[in-house]
Amino acid sequence: MQPYIVLPLIIPLLMVLTALARFRVFRRRLAQIGAFANLLACVALLIVTETGQIQVSQMGGHPAPYGITLVVDPLSAIMLTIAAVIVFAVVIYSRAAIDINRERFTYYPLLGCLLLGINLAFLTGDLFTLYIAFEIMLMASFVLLTLGGERGQLEGGLKYVVLNVVGSTLFLIAIGLTYSVAGTLNLADLAQRLADAPSIGITTVLAGLFLIAFGIKAAIFPLFFWLPASYHTPPIAITALFGGLLTKVGIYSMWRVLVLVFPNELVVLQPLLLTLAMLTMITGVLGAVAQMDLRRLLSFHIVSQIGYLLMGTALLTEAGLAGAVFFMIHVILAKTALFFISGIAYEAQGSYDLKKLGGMRVMHPGVALLFVLAAFSLAGLPPLSGFWAKLLLIRAALEAGQYLVVAVALGVSLLTMYSMVKIWNEAFWAPPAPGRVAAMLSREDRRSLMFPTTLLVVLIVVVGLLAEPVIRLSSQAAVGLMQPAAYIDTVLVDSEVEE
Amino acid sequence: MLLIFALTAGVMFACGVYLMLRRSMVRLIIGLSLLTYAVNLLIFAEGDLQRRAAPIIDAVPEDQMADPLPQALILTAIVISFGMLAFSLALAYRASQAAMTDNVDALQRTDRDI
């Protein structure tokens, strides 16, 4: 029993309680402290599980398949830490990027609520708690997305809400059917029982249902239309947070549920998964190439990057999954950094439209440098994090003999590069648009915008230069997923010992 | 009994999807809530549908106990879908005010420049 596992749940809960704090500035300060404390707790968990150790905590002392189990294995620890980094950066960034009215309303408590849902999704060891985590996360994201009530936000919000509620409904159906097939909802127990299921038919249907349910959350190919319709509508700090984290929780759930519980069924579904991965990559990047609005361009890139994650998953090899985990770390950092930079461009020049932006290179050389690093990393240039991520994925695909996927992934990389160059040309290189006066940022605003962006870009560079330990960590996470014996034993056997 | 549950859930799913495909925002929300209720029926039908005693250890013999888990799932799901319904109603109300129409097809501002 390791009670400190609940820290990543308690701290966000305390952040939610800051809603009771009297003053806006006070509330903001508390949220910053909370996000930092959460970061420390998650890093501590990462260090504890770094050697591949699995930490389990049974809530309320009920033994494993009956109670609610919280599990931290290397994969969860990586995800928790990266989410904590992003939320910390967003909280700092929000000081300048979120207007007073939103701050005065429950912006920071909602961030805490969102973080609570995300952390619970990463920590939980049973399906129903995963559903509840999704709902907490979704509810907070609904309010964050529509907070402020501008017309675009309301319209985008409605589309987001409807499609995500449909996704949750499918998820719930899948959970109900799983329970009637297996008689348990504990992931470790499920993995054990379904491993010798009598018929692969019904379990394949279940795996397909989970794939669709998580696919809606993760925005994979035919199910992604809610994302570009809604993500560009809220203030940029919220877009950055959503773009960095929310879809990735869907992918994480795919790993946790599909790879752990339904490995045999995934073999049946593999051609479908690979096709979906390719189509997701292609449609995402083609959508991005056509856009002239920074936020919308980057939103389409989220879809495209999800394709890479799905590709690593679909290979069904340890190398593929390790590549996908590395890619996850890389893409969360790079994506959020790029959204942050587009927010700085907006604060400086008052527009997200590439045609109206210009001259950022001369006026803000520091921002230009940050953009180059983040954009090159997203496109996959060495020695930045994106290069290693793509290298691992493509090597894994070559080993698995999936040459078509390799070709698509490389082509999509090229198009990613193209759209990053387009941003560079229009916003940074081109002369300033005529008649546009650059707004001077106040020193304090500047600091709170630049600090988190720099933090993320430094992390991208560090992950790129010191790739070795990160690759080792990702491989460990992948091994934990592909060889679930240790996970199952720790969850189920430990609880028996403690009785 | 199971057949009745299955048919009812099926019809509710069909009605929900039909309503969601209409253009009216109100119907969209009603369809959405029908879907979530249909799921509750589905889960309920998966627990077994006999009359059984409350699952209290030592007070009731084990073979006469009802399975409490599907009911716990449904209760949670009802609470969540209630919250969702309240939020989506408020959202649809604000959206229809902002767009001055109930027609979902008119919500195209996010596809154009804002």
Chai-1 contact restraints between the chains, C-beta under 6 A:
chainA,res_idxA,chainB,res_idxB,connection_type,confidence,min_distance_angstrom,max_distance_angstrom,comment,restraint_id
A,E135,B,I80,contact,1.0,0.0,6.0,A-B,restraint_1
A,F142,B,F87,contact,1.0,0.0,6.0,A-B,restraint_2
A,R151,B,A98,contact,1.0,0.0,6.0,A-B,restraint_3
A,R151,B,R109,contact,1.0,0.0,6.0,A-B,restraint_4
A,G152,B,R109,contact,1.0,0.0,6.0,A-B,restraint_5
A,G152,B,T110,contact,1.0,0.0,6.0,A-B,restraint_6
A,G152,B,I114,contact,1.0,0.0,6.0,A-B,restraint_7
A,L154,B,R94,contact,1.0,0.0,6.0,A-B,restraint_8
A,L154,B,A95,contact,1.0,0.0,6.0,A-B,restraint_9
A,L154,B,A98,contact,1.0,0.0,6.0,A-B,restraint_10
A,E155,B,A95,contact,1.0,0.0,6.0,A-B,restraint_11
A,E155,B,L107,contact,1.0,0.0,6.0,A-B,restraint_12
A,E155,B,R109,contact,1.0,0.0,6.0,A-B,restraint_13
A,E155,B,T110,contact,1.0,0.0,6.0,A-B,restraint_14
A,G156,B,T110,contact,1.0,0.0,6.0,A-B,restraint_15
A,G157,B,L91,contact,1.0,0.0,6.0,A-B,restraint_16
A,L158,B,L91,contact,1.0,0.0,6.0,A-B,restraint_17
A,L158,B,A95,contact,1.0,0.0,6.0,A-B,restraint_18
A,V161,B,S88,contact,1.0,0.0,6.0,A-B,restraint_19
A,V165,B,L32,contact,1.0,0.0,6.0,A-B,restraint_20
A,V165,B,M84,contact,1.0,0.0,6.0,A-B,restraint_21
A,T169,B,L35,contact,1.0,0.0,6.0,A-B,restraint_22
A,T169,B,T36,contact,1.0,0.0,6.0,A-B,restraint_23
A,T169,B,V39,contact,1.0,0.0,6.0,A-B,restraint_24
A,L172,B,V39,contact,1.0,0.0,6.0,A-B,restraint_25
A,L172,B,A77,contact,1.0,0.0,6.0,A-B,restraint_26
A,I173,B,V39,contact,1.0,0.0,6.0,A-B,restraint_27
A,G176,B,L42,contact,1.0,0.0,6.0,A-B,restraint_28
A,G176,B,I43,contact,1.0,0.0,6.0,A-B,restraint_29
A,G176,B,E46,contact,1.0,0.0,6.0,A-B,restraint_30
A,S180,B,E46,contact,1.0,0.0,6.0,A-B,restraint_31
A,A229,B,T110,contact,1.0,0.0,6.0,A-B,restraint_32
